[in-house]
Amino acid sequence: MVLTEILARNARMYGAETALIEREPEEKKRREITWRQFYIQANAFSNALIGMGVQKGDRVVHLMMNCLEWLPAYFGILRSGAVAVPLNFRFEAPAISRCSALCEARVMVFGEEFTERIREVKSELDKSISHYVFEGPGDKCPDFAVSLSELMSRADTGEPEVPINLWDGAGIYFTSGTTGDPKGVYLLHRQLEFACYAENRHHNQVHQDNFLCIPPLYHTGAKMHWFGNFIVGAPAVILKGASPEAILEAVSEESATIVWLLVPWAHDILLALENGDLSLADYKLDQWRLMHIGAQPVPPSLIEKWQRFFPGQAYDTNYGLTEATGPGCVHLGMENMEKIGAIGVAGFDWECRVVDDSGNDLPPDMPGELLVKGPGVMERYFCNPAATGSVLKDGWLHTGDIVLRDPEGFLWLIDRKKDVIITGGENIFPVEIESFLVSHRDILDAGVIGIFDERLGEVAAAVISVKPGRSLTEEQVRDFCSAMPRYKRPRRIFFDTVPRNPTGKIEKPKLRKKYAGNPTEGAGI
């Protein structure tokens, strides 16, 4: 069943019930729509797109911050038969132009925050884009665009007569670009449908659950986790803000039962509780049954501390990537708490292999590249056959991540293949060092990269973010690291902010650019 059919079913079965809630904690604003309203808005936008000349298979760029209009606009694109192209809200004008050109997009729907970026490259965008749709206050609509609300107010709200099947194109999702230029991952409706079933199978969402969505919806992670609620007609809260107070308030006031956090947000909540800035007694949290984390390696020390504050709460983690339709190809499972630190086993309807550089399967306890296979594997990289051929081989997706399978079959993420540091012939995996460092009581975050060394080739450098109100010296860090084998200990230590993208991944290229060329530059030793 394609996603738009699921939405139509939810409108029939749960029409008057709440589907989506938007909370703006800074402005103390709250909006919501029912399943029926969601369905009508999606139909209106799809008919408006068809009226602009959009045909089945055309690409429509979707560039909006999280808001109540985000998902109806997305589903409107799908229902028109077009392919949705959600773009990272951090993309600057040149990246917006490149991605739009690659997709040969016909229409762009964008939020107020992006007007100037679009104007900067509009002459290039105009080579393929014929219509611009603006989401925001009417008086802020630029002269080159039409207002989304005005467009939908006069559009037909009936279902378009465009046949859609599971093998039609549905989305082009650009990779995060943490290891290079973003690539367009082309997904079919079949992959999006499968993500609904896999997520629901992993977390057992029922109609009474309420999912708190904080990460950006353009990313497969946030949306595909929401799919587990969507398929059973359960509500979701879109929270615009990620402060500890805003998160706990939303869970309490909206009776949220499932929250997907990123590592920095979980750190911030624990720090606020440790410092006494927040008290759990001030919130209604008994209904919060599951906290899960994904999108990046999760330090075991973080979860151990979390469970001390939330002892009755289930925990889970998923491993995934955009090329596998987001999270879930590897899944820990709420029942496997004794394996905290592992990313898990093959998820629902997925297969996994651990191989060496020649593609040979490796025995347990031998690190190798993770390969995954299942219904969620992307169709291809859009207009990039060379890149597609490098990662898709005989149905197996080569993830580029190094993992180790323990004797019980659980996979442990070691690092990105491209991030491995080779020092004096020994392999060092930054994730292992990062997890060790953040177990220190005064360290908020840590990123580890390799920097040139004339004698050893590379050595490990640690960029450390200290918790607010705490202090830490290089000597204290070195004393703490003495518990690690000598060759793994960071040789260079910098105190600085650890840059992370909107989905929580450490932006290693930024760290390399700042420190690898001239390690003594900036905050540090």
N, C-alpha and C positions, 0 to 999 in steps of 0.2 A: 504494500500500500504506500503510495507516494505521500510525502509530508503534507501536501495540500489536501489530500483526502482525509488524513488524520485530523487536520484542523476542521474540515467540514463535519466530520463525525463528532468532534468535541463540541462544535456549535450546536449540533442537533441534540446531543445527550446532556450537555451541561451549559446550555446557552446563557442562563441568567447568573451562573456562578462566576466568581472572579478568576480570571486567567492570568493577568499580569498586573503587578503593582510597581510603581516607581517611587523611590524615596530619595529626596534631596536633603540630607541632614543639615547642610550649611544654611539653607534657606527655609528649613522646616516645612518643606512641601511634600505632599503625597498625592499621587494620582493612580487611578486603576481603570482597567477595562475588563469587560466580561468576555467569555469565549465567543459569544454572538457578535460583540463589537469588534473583536479581533478578526473574526472571519469576514465581516462586512468591510472593514478597512483594507484588508488584504485584497479582496475582490475589487474594491474601488481603485486601488493603485494598479492592479493588473490590467483593468479595463482602460485606465488612463494611459498606461504604457502602450497597449495595443493601439489606442487612438493616435499615439505618436508615430506609429509605424513599426513598432517593435514586433519582430516575428520570432517564431520558435527557433531557439538556438542562438539568438543574438545575445551579446553580453551587456550587462548593466552594472556599472560601478556603484558600489554602496559604501559611502564614506561618511560615517556618522559616529558620534560618541554614544555611549550607552544611554538609552532613553526609552520612554514608553512607545515611541514610534518605530524603534529599530526593527523589531520582529515583524510587525505588520507590513512594513516596507519590504523586508526580506522575503516574506511569504508572497507578497504581491508580485515580486519579480519572478519567483518560481511558478506562480499560477499563470502568469502570462506565457509560460513556455520558455522564457529567457533563462540565461545562465547568470546567477548572481556572482558578483566579484567584490566581496567585502575587503576593504583595504585597511591596513594598520593605521590607526589615527596618529601615529608618530611619524609617518612618512612625510618628508618634506616635499616641496613642489616638484623637484626633478624625479623623485621616486614615483609620485602620483602620475606624472606624465609617462614615465617608462612603462609602468604596469598597465595603464590604460591603453597605451599604444600596442603593447604586446597582445592584449586581448581584443584589440580593434573594437572597443566599447562603443555602443550606439547612444547610450544615455548614462548620465551620472546623477545620482541622488546624493546630496551632501548636506552636512550640518553647518550652522552659522560659523563654527570655529574654523572652517576650512576655506571661507570665501577668498581671503587674500592669497592663500597658497594656490588656489585654482586660477585666480586672476593672473598670477605671475606666469603661469604656463598655458594660459587659455589658447593662445595662438597655435600651440602644438596640439592641445587636446581637441581643438576644432577640426583637426584632420579626420577624426573618426566620430567624435561625439556631436550629435545634432541637437540634443535637448539636455538642459540642466534643470534639475528639480531641487528646490531649496527647502530644507526643514528648519524652521525657526520662526521668530516673530515676523509678521508680515511687513513691518516697516524696515526690516533689515534685509529683505530679499533684494539681491543685486539685480541690475537691469538686464543681465543676460540669462536670468533664470525665472522659472515659474514657481509659485509657492505650492508646497506639497499639500497643505491643508485646503487651499483654494482649489487645487486640481482635484482632490478627492471629494470635495463638497459637491461638485457638479458631475462626477463620474457615475456610471451605472454600477450598482452594488451586486448584481447577479453574477453567477459563476461564468467566466468566459468559456466559450466553446472551443477550447484548445485542448486536444487530447495529449495527455502526458503519461508516459510509462516509465517503468523503473530503469530502463536502459537509456533514457534521455539524459543529456548533460544537465547538471544542476548547479555546480559551483566551481569557481576557480579561487583557490585560497593560496595566498602567497606565504611562503615559508618565512620564519622570523628573521632570517638573514644573520643569525649569530655566528655563522661560520662562512659567510660570503654573501653574494648578491641573492636577493629573494628569487625563488622560482615559483611559477604558477602551478599549483597542484590541481589537476582537473578531476572532479568527482561527479559521479552519476547519481541519479535519484536512488539507485539501489544501495549505494554506499551510505547515503544519509539515512535511509530506512533501517539499514542494518545497525547503525549507531544507536538508534532508538532502542532496539531489542537488546543489544549488548549492554548498554548502560543500565537498562531496567533489570536485566538479569543479574548484574553485578551488585546493585544496591537496593533491589526489591522495593522500588517506589510503588506506592498505592495512591488512590485518589485523594486520600486525606493528607498526604505529605505536602510540604511547602518548601521549595528550593530557594535558597538565598543566593542570587547570582551577583558576584562582584567583579570578576575579571571581564575584560573587553569581549563583546559579543562577536567582533570580527574574527576572533580566533576560534579554531575548531574546538578547543578544550572547553570553554565556557558553554558554548551552544550545545555541544554534544552531551555534556553532563545534564543540561536542562532537558534534553530529549527524553531522558528517563522519566521525568515528570510529565512532559508533553504527551507521551503515548498513552498515559492513563488519565489525561484530563485534569492533572493536579496543578495547582497554582504555583507561581514563582514571583519572587521579589527582585527587582532590578535596583541595586543599591548604587547610587552615584556618590562614591566616597568609600575609603577603606580604613578610616581611623578605628582604633579599638572600640571607642565609645559608640561610633556609628554602627559598627557590626553587631555589638551586643544589644544595642537598642533595637535594631531591626529584628534580630532573632527573638527578642522578648516581646516586642509590640505586635509583630506579625505572626507570632507562633511558628517560626521557621523550624523545620525538623532536620533539614540537610543543608550543610554549608560546605562549599568547596573553597578552600583557602590556598593562597600561595605562601611559601615559606616566610617571606618578610612580614606578611600580615600576622601569621601565627606568632612569630617572634615578637611583634609589637604588642599583641594582646597579652602574652606572657609577661613581657616587661612591665606593662601597665599594671598588671595584677601583682607582680613582685614588688613594685615600688609603692603600691597602695594608691595609685592614681584612680583605679577602678576597683569596685567590690562586687563579686558575683551575687551577693545578697541583694543588690539593687535591681536585679533583672530576673525575669521569668524564663528559666532555661531548661526546665525539666523535660520539655517536649523535644529538645534538641538531641536527636538520636544518633546522628552521624556527622563526623567531621572527616573530610578526606582532602588529600593534598596530591597535586600532580604538577606536571609541566617542568619539574626540575628535581634533582636529587634531594632527598629529605634526610637531614641528619637524625639518626636514632635518638640522640640526646634531646632533640626538640620534642619528639613524641613522648618520650618518657616523662619529661617535665609537664607536657600537656595533660597526660593522664593523671598526674597528681592533682591538677586543678579540676579536671573533668573525669572523675573516676568511673562514672556510669555510662560514658559515651563510647560508641563504637568508632573505630578508626579504620581507614582504608587508604590505599594509594594505588594509582594507576600509572602505568607507563604508556606513552603514546607519542605519535608524531603526526604532523599534518598529512604526510603521505599515507598514513593509515587511518584517515578520517578521525584524527584526534585520539582521545584516550581510550585505553582498554585492550589493546592487543596483548599487553601483559598486565596482570591484575593480581594484587596481593590477596584480597579477600578478607572480609571482616572477621572471619573465623580463624585467621592465622596471625594473631597478635604476637605469638612467640617468634615470629619471623620479621619483626619490625626492623627496617633497614634494607630488606630485600624489596625488589620491585614486584616479585611474585612469580606466577606461572602463566602459561598461555591463557588468555582471556576466552570468554565465550565464543566458540566456533573459530578460534585462532590456533595456529601451529607456530612453534618456535624452534630455531636451531642456533647452535653456537659453533662457529666455524673458524678455521685458521685462514691465512691469507690466500691459500689455494682452494678454499671452499670445502675443505674436509671437516667433517663433524669432529668435535673435540670431546674428550671424556670429562666427567665432573672435575671441578677444581682447576680447570685450565681456562684462562681468560681468552676470549675470542670475540669476533664480531657477531652481533645479534642479527639474525634473519627472521622475518615474520611472514606468514602467509594466511590469508583469510578473506572474507567478503568485503572487508573494509579497505583493502589495498587500493590505492588510487588507480585510475585508468591510465594516467600518464602525466608528465609535465607538459603543460600547454605550449605548443610550438617549440619544443626543445627535445628532439629525439635523441640527441647525444647524451644529455643528462638522464633521460628516461632509461636508456640502455645501460647506463652505468650503475643504476640502482635496482632495476627490475630484471630479474633473470630467472626464467622457468617458473614464473609465478611467485617467486620469493622476493621480498623487499629487503634490500641490504640497508640497514639502518645507519651504519657508520658509528654505532655505539659499541663499546667494549663491555661485555658482561662476563660473569662467571656463574656457572650452574653448580649448586652444591649437591651433595649426594642424595638429598631428598627431592631434587628437581626444582628448587627455587632459584630464580635468577637474581643476581646482585649486580647492579649497575656500577661499573668501575669508572668509565669516562667516555667522552667522545674520542673517536679514533684520531681526529685531527688535533686534539688537545693533549695527547700523551706527551710527556716530557722524557726525553732520552738523555740521561746524564751519566757519562762515563760508561755507556753500554747498558745501563740499567733503566728499565721502564718505570716511570713515576706517573701515577694517576692522580691528577689534581683533585678530583672529587673526594678521594680518600683523605687527603690532607685538609681540604675545606671542612669536611665533616668533623675531623678531629679538632680543628681550630675553634669551630663554633660551640664545641662542648665546654670551652672556657667560660667561666661565669661573667667575664667582663667583655667578651667579644660578641658583637651583634651580628656581624656578617664577615665573610672572608671569600676572596677570590684568588686562585693560584694559577700562575702562568709560567711558561718557560722563557728565560732570557739568555742571551748568548754568553758563553763562557769560553775563553780561549783554550783552557785545559780540558774541560769536561764536555765541551760542545754546548750543553745547556745546563742550567741549574734552575731550581724552583724558586720563584719569587712569590711572596704572599702579600696581598693587599688586604689590610684589616680595617674594618670599621668598628670602633669602640662604642659600647653602649653609652647613651647620654648620661652624664653625671659620673661616669667612671673614668679611670685613668689607667694607662698601660704603657710600659716601656718596651723597647726592643729586647732588653735583657730578660724581662719577665716572659716575653713570648718565647725566647730561645730556651729558657729553663723549662717552660711548659712542653715544648716540642722535644725535649730530651727523652721523653717516653717513647718516641717513634724511632725506628731504625735510622741510623745516621744518614744514609743516602736519601731518605725521604724528607729530611728536615729542610724547611725553606732556608736558602742561603741569603736571600735578600728579603727585607721586611719593610713594607711601606704602610703608613697610616693614612687612610683616605676613604672616601665613600666608594662602595662597591656598586658599580652601575648594573642595573637589571632592567630588562625590557618589560613591557606591560604584562607578560605572562610569567614573570619571575625568573627567567633565565639570566644568568650572569653574562654580560656582554663582553666576552673575552677579547674581541677585536679592539674595543675601546681601551681595555687594560694594556694590550700589547702595544697599541699606538702610543700610549702615554709613557709606558715604562720599558718596553723591550728595546726601543731604539736608544734611549738615554736613561738608564735605570736610576740615575741620581736626580733626575728632574722632578720637581714637584714635591709634595709632602713625602716624607720618608725617613731614611736611615738616621 
